[in-house]
Amino acid sequence: MQGMTLSILAHKLSNLNMKSTRKISLGLIIGFSLLSGYVVAGDDSAMRNQLFSQVDASFKAAKKAGADILSPEYSEKAIKYYRGAEKRFSQNKGIDDIKEYIYQSESYLRKAMEATRIAELTFASVIQARSDAISADAAKYATDAWTDAESQFRSAALKLEGGSIKGAKKAGAKAEPMFRTAELTAVKENYLSGARNLIERAKKIKADRFAPKTLANAENLLKSAEIALTQNRYDTDKPRDLAKQAKNEGKHAITITEIAVAVKEKSLTVEDVVKRYEKPLSAIAGEMNLVATLHNGYKETEQDILKEVDKYQKRSTDLSQCDILMEEMTVEVAKLEKQLGVKSNKLEAEARIREHLARIENLFDRDEAQIFRQGKSLIIRMVGLSFDSGKFEIKPEHFGLLSKVKSAINMSRNGQIIIEGHTDSYGSDIDNLNLSEHRAEAVVQYFLANMSLNPSRITALGFGETHPIANNETPEGRAKNRRIDVIIKPGN
């Protein structure tokens, strides 16, 4: 399906009349996105990875640099040759033939990247205007103006690719005010009109009585946004931010009024309101493995959360440095391999493991499973699988998730599979151990009954409450601890 879609896209890209020009940029973006995320399943994946990994990485870099926008012609040709290589690979053509098309694709990508660097300098102010229009959601709220601006900018980029710097600058100079106009139209439609409508709605439900300060703030912010927009129609940063704030305050006034009316009519109590607003704080604390202490107000819990956030930020910085170091080491190893004329089997094996992990991760939604590695083993933590209290029967609503796990097992060929059952700390040690064993065994029996799996490959283990991954003092933590982990060990 992907190949067919991109073949049609490539054909459309060759038709550059004015009517189709407006759709080209979107087509290139779709093309780059699909190419950068391309995955082939089956036995040919290792061969494809060997042939296409470099050009796939080049497409990702080009996409990140905006080459599809700043160098459209070279990008189109790169896609055309990539499609040709892909077609020949699927037809089992000769390796040299496939490599020639990949070489041509990479060659045009290099040209596209060079043209992009020149375009970044030539069109700096136009690119900024375009970015501001995107921030204002001009494609949605000022569709015609945005499409015209994109068409004009494409014309400028094509002129630059053709070597006409003077013509490119002239065309770019026309595109810049067009993007600003699209931005201005979007700001007025999206933010000013939206804020104005919300304020009117708030007044109708008597927010001036129940939330007078918030409503007044919304009105003042809207007035300031209109003044700022009138004073300088091409400087929309400030009015856009003011209008956003006005919109938020308008919504805020409506929410406060609805709660106040509910309290007045006694469908809500003050206690209900306090509990409602404490709930998100407790949920956040629970996700961070903290116990929310709200008996003296929210300050103590707030400080605990901020301390944890600070720890995560420091850890994130450390991990970023590790990623940079890993990239540098990979480049250095590649240089040494080239000099010595040898390949690192360990690096190739690691690349295959990462590719396999990515394919399995793509099977699941975030609320279904967490996928991660432990050494060379793959762990599928089925966060979307739950059992009734004290029970171990699998409910039909979870068959879809288990079907995806079956696919992951099948993709892992001869690997050994261990199904681990875990509980929270509530209940006796022996009851929890038995319950975790029964639940793990239930999952094993489901897989054996629903797929062609050698029983010697799969084992059930129960650990009860002995391996917690979160704080058992919070409901959120206990929910995380009640889990089934599927561990897939690599085959020989």
C-alpha positions, -999 to 999 in steps of 0.1 A, spaced: 0 0 0 28 24 8 46 17 -24 14 22 -44 7 55 -26 41 69 -32 42 58 -68 10 77 -74 25 107 -55 56 106 -76 35 107 -108 16 137 -95 48 155 -86 58 156 -123 27 176 -133 38 212 -124 10 233 -139 -3 261 -117 -34 242 -106 -14 213 -91 15 234 -78 -5 243 -47 -6 206 -37 31 198 -44 45 209 -10 19 187 8 28 158 -14 65 161 -7 59 163 30 38 131 28 64 114 6 93 123 30 73 112 60 65 78 45 100 73 32 116 82 66 94 57 84 95 28 59 97 -7 74 97 -40 55 86 -71 74 97 -106 67 129 -123 57 140 -95 33 143 -69 61 179 -75 69 189 -73 32 168 -42 28 183 -26 59 218 -33 45 209 -16 11 186 12 22 197 22 57 220 50 46 195 66 22 167 62 48 189 81 72 195 108 45 158 112 40 153 117 77 180 143 78 165 160 47 130 160 62 144 175 94 162 203 74 130 211 54 145 201 21 111 191 8 101 227 11 134 245 3 146 223 -25 115 208 -41 129 198 -75 159 179 -61 137 163 -35 112 151 -61 140 135 -81 154 118 -49 120 103 -42 117 92 -79 150 72 -77 142 59 -43 109 45 -56 128 30 -85 152 13 -61 124 0 -40 105 -14 -70 136 -32 -82 142 -46 -47 106 -60 -46 111 -75 -81 144 -92 -69 165 -73 -95 203 -73 -95 220 -57 -65 240 -34 -88 209 -22 -105 193 -14 -71 224 3 -58 226 25 -89 191 39 -81 200 43 -44 231 61 -55 211 85 -77 186 91 -49 214 99 -24 230 122 -50 199 143 -54 194 143 -16 230 158 -13 220 184 -39 188 191 -20 207 195 13 232 219 -3 203 239 -19 186 239 15 216 255 31 217 282 5 179 287 8 182 291 45 204 321 40 186 335 9 151 331 24 158 337 61 130 363 66 106 343 44 112 311 63 105 330 96 73 344 81 62 310 70 70 295 105 49 322 121 20 315 98 23 278 107 22 287 144 -11 306 138 -25 275 120 -29 295 88 -34 263 67 -67 258 86 -79 293 93 -66 311 62 -66 283 37 -66 303 4 -40 329 16 -18 301 29 -20 281 -4 -12 312 -24 18 319 -2 31 283 -4 28 284 -42 48 316 -44 74 303 -21 78 271 -41 83 293 -72 111 311 -54 127 278 -42 126 265 -78 143 296 -91 171 292 -65 176 256 -75 178 268 -111 207 291 -102 188 324 -104 195 340 -70 182 374 -82 149 358 -94 146 337 -62 150 368 -40 124 387 -60 99 358 -58 107 353 -21 101 390 -14 66 385 -28 60 354 -7 69 370 27 40 395 29 17 367 16 27 345 46 22 375 69 -12 381 55 -21 345 60 -8 347 96 -28 378 103 -60 364 89 -55 332 109 -48 352 141 -80 372 137 -101 342 128 -86 317 153 -77 338 183 -96 371 183 -129 357 170 -125 327 193 -118 348 223 -146 372 215 -172 344 211 -161 328 244 -164 361 263 -199 366 249 -208 331 259 -195 338 294 -216 369 297 -247 351 287 -243 326 316 -237 355 341 -199 352 344 -198 389 353 -216 378 386 -198 345 394 -163 351 378 -160 389 374 -122 391 378 -115 364 353 -140 378 328 -126 413 332 -91 399 326 -103 381 294 -119 414 281 -87 434 289 -65 409 272 -87 409 241 -87 447 239 -49 447 243 -45 421 215 -67 442 191 -47 473 199 -14 455 194 -26 441 161 -37 475 148 -4 492 157 18 467 137 -1 443 114 30 424 106 42 418 141 17 393 153 37 375 181 24 398 209 -13 400 198 -14 363 191 -1 355 226 -25 381 242 -55 366 222 -45 331 233 -46 343 269 -79 360 264 -93 328 249 -81 308 279 -95 333 304 -128 333 286 -130 295 289 -118 298 326 -146 323 333 -172 299 319 -158 269 339 -158 289 372 -194 301 365 -207 266 358 -191 254 390 -204 283 410 -240 278 397 -238 241 405 -228 249 441 -255 275 443 -281 250 431 -266 224 455 -258 199 427 -222 203 438 -208 209 473 -176 229 482 -161 196 492 -169 182 457 -151 211 441 -120 208 462 -118 171 457 -122 176 419 -93 200 417 -71 179 440 -76 148 419 -52 158 390 -25 167 415 -29 133 432 -28 116 398 5 134 388 20 125 422 10 89 417 26 88 382 58 101 398 57 74 425 49 100 452 22 100 479 0 131 477 -3 148 511 -32 172 508 -45 175 544 -26 208 548 -33 221 513 -15 215 480 19 232 488 37 201 502 27 179 473 35 207 448 71 210 462 75 172 461 65 171 424 88 200 415 117 182 431 110 151 411 107 171 379 141 187 386 156 152 389 140 141 356 153 171 339 189 164 351 185 128 341 173 138 306 203 161 302 226 132 311 209 109 287 212 135 259 249 137 265 251 99 263 232 99 230 257 125 216 286 103 228 270 72 213 266 90 179 302 101 180 314 66 188 293 51 160 308 76 135 343 68 147 337 30 145 324 35 110 356 54 100 378 27 115 358 0 97 363 18 64 400 22 70 404 -15 80 380 -28 55 361 -49 81 326 -48 95 317 -50 132 294 -80 137 285 -66 171 273 -33 157 254 -50 129 237 -73 155 228 -42 177 213 -25 146 192 -56 139 180 -57 175 170 -20 174 152 -25 141 133 -55 156 124 -35 187 110 -6 166 89 -30 145 73 -45 176 69 -11 193 49 0 163 23 -27 170 10 -12 202 -6 20 213 8 37 244 -21 26 266 -18 -10 255 19 -19 262 53 -5 271 82 -20 251 118 -19 263 150 -40 264 167 -57 293 201 -68 280 193 -86 247 158 -96 259 126 -78 248 100 -70 275 63 -63 266 47 -48 296 9 -52 290 -4 -21 308 -37 -25 290 -44 -60 304 -63 -62 336 -81 -89 356 -111 -87 380 -101 -85 416 -89 -119 428 -96 -135 394 -74 -149 366 -98 -153 337 -89 -133 306 -117 -110 295 -128 -109 258 -120 -71 257 -83 -79 259 -82 -103 230 -72 -75 207 -41 -67 228 -32 -103 232 -35 -107 194 -8 -80 190 14 -98 215 10 -130 194 23 -110 164 53 -98 184 60 -134 194 58 -146 158 82 -119 147 107 -131 173 110 -166 156 127 -191 180 131 -169 210 122 -183 245 91 -167 260 85 -161 297 52 -148 310 56 -131 344 27 -124 367 29 -97 394 6 -82 420 5 -53 443 11 -56 481 -25 -58 492 -34 -93 504 -13 -121 519 20 -131 504 9 -166 496 -24 -155 480 -6 -129 459 20 -155 447 -7 -180 438 -28 -153 420 2 -141 400 10 -177 390 -26 -184 379 -27 -152 358 6 -159 341 -5 -195 334 -39 -182 319 -19 -160 295 3 -190 285 -27 -212 279 -43 -185 258 -12 -183 235 -10 -221 232 -47 -223 223 -46 -195 197 -13 -199 179 11 -225 166 36 -224 194 58 -252 208 50 -255 245 87 -259 253 92 -223 242 69 -207 267 70 -206 305 47 -191 332 62 -176 364 45 -158 393 63 -134 415 34 -121 436 42 -88 452 80 -93 454 90 -73 423 72 -39 425 80 -12 399 60 16 417 49 28 451 23 5 467 11 33 489 -8 50 460 -36 36 438 -17 46 407 14 27 420 -6 -4 429 -22 -4 394 13 -4 378 24 -33 401 -5 -55 390 9 -65 357 18 -92 332 52 -89 315 60 -109 284 98 -115 282 111 -127 248 147 -139 249 166 -141 216 169 -174 199 202 -191 191 
